[in-house]
Amino acid sequence: MIFANRAAVRLPFFLWCACALACLFAGPAIADAGARPAPEPASGFSPKHAIAAKRFLLAAAHPLAVEAGYAVLKRGGTAIDAAVAVQMVLNLVEPQSSGLGGGAFILHYSAAGAKLTAYDGRETAPAAARADRFSGADGRPLAFLDAVVGGQSVGTPGVLRALELAHARHGKLPWAELFAPAIRLATEGFPLSPRLHSLLTRVRLPGRDQAMRRMYYRDDDTPKPVGTLLKNPALADTLRTIAAQGANAFYEGEIARDIARKVSDAPHPGDLSAGDLAHYRALQREPLCAPYRQWKVCGMPPPSSGGVAVLQVLGMLQRLAPERLPSDPVRSAHLVADAERLAYADRERYLADADFVPVPVAGLLAPEYLARRAALVRPDHALGHALPGTPPGAPLAEFADGATPELPATSHLSIVDAAGNAVAMTSSIEFAFGSQQMVRGFLLNNQLTDFSFVAEQDGKQVANRVEPGKRPRSSMAPTMVFDRDGALVLLLGSAGGSAIINHVVKTLVAALDRNLDIQQAIDLPNFGSRNGPTELERGTEAAGWAEPLRALGHEVRIIEMTSGVHGIQRTANGWSGGADARREGVAKGD
């Protein structure tokens, strides 16, 4: 086994919630603007098992969203039909993570033509944006939470345009039908879940919108109790309008004007305009693919860094361990963490919106470059802080490393329909509850804080600096894997901010190298490095790796690591689906 199984640490969900919340509340609430807390605190492990299906299957972050997608697939809908229905319900029941006010990356596989397509629904900076957006009066970068709350962090939302574009090409059921489950739940209500309650308790920031307060909090400013029937009539009205009139109803007219007005009237006013919304376009891009052992692994191109970084790590691991990773979990973790350090160093230097800066994607994935990078990893001692390399095709004008405090308020869904079409979609509003500003029943993103807070260092520009119309770098990493015959064998992705890359790598390696089923692979302890300390997931057997890793020279941190992996794997009898035990999602199929 590459890593030990975590079954020994699986406690009942309510006990894990109690333990996690007790630890969280022992410290200060998230109100300190100088802090960099994890915005989606851990809510424990809820044991799950792999779900088998012969015809179709989906896995997503909330049972009600999964039920909506399941009903669509049952009626003969396609994978992208189901994705629309799932995302609309997630907007309602998991508002801290994704929704109409955010963005998304979508990988779509069309079985009939064996065609893989990438859709980019990442947010864009307003036309009026300036490079010093997140600098204070003294010229120094703002504290992260000072930048989050209010209007200046809000980018033009993209998830709806991306879904519309993909649905126009791959959908089967009428657009309006796909909104019915979310409209019904928003009108009739849904029970407030333990996870949402824990986040409402923890994430209490100055400057929260009054509409958000009324929706989720009582008069004494404490969250409404678990099980409270939450209704969102404003969102129901918004969804009815979009269902009837299409995405144009969101990007033009009254909804767009209300969004722009909300941004300009919010604390730390922003400059997002109705014109920015009207001009927004989702983009079709070419997926990135590279070999890993006998498979082909595919992901998103820039402005996501997720696809490049995942493929870089796998490419290095293939050279460090040509057959498979060592069976000793400590040795495996050592190699994986150091490969990730090298990938994250390159990510910070080079990865950004390739429509604005030259990104040497081919060079970063070139076999000879990955071989040179892998040669830096020693079997007997940790690499320490890694420096970026110089890949073939690197820009002549050298870039500086940025300062981008990306945090994990994200959701991932994986779907395979009865015809074999598939969707891996990761969506986000960035911080938990985004910018904390609600309009027409949905929360607006704070994705512009995914840009670097500094535009240049030592006279060199930062690739991921703020520019008008630019898409901020992301770590979202929807991923699909194909065998030698071109058959789809695995699709997955995760929540987790910049740690998404590590969560996806862990799951891929466990499923592909060790032949674990998808649920076993997801359940394994999270770990990795983002070119800082080697991080090990608290409450799991990974914590026992700390001393052996320190003996190899690793600086180790044992922390909560709230991933949100949802994946589907081909089996001899059809498909197997898994949902992350750290969240409240499920898998379901026929």
Helices and strands as residue ranges (DSSP letters): G 7-9, H 13-25, E 51-53, E 57-60, H 63-74, H 79-93, E 103-110, E 115-121, H 144-148, H 159-170, G 175-179, H 180-188, E 190-191, H 194-202, H 210-216, E 229-230, H 233-245, H 248-251, H 254-265, H 274-279, E 283-285, E 288-292, E 295-299, H 306-320, H 329-350, H 361-364, H 367-374, E 409-416, E 422-430, E 438-439, E 442-443, G 447-450, E 456-457, E 460-461, E 479-482, E 488-493, G 497-499, H 500-513, H 518-523, E 527-529, E 534-537, G 541-545, H 546-551, E 556-559, E 566-571, E 574-579, E 586-589
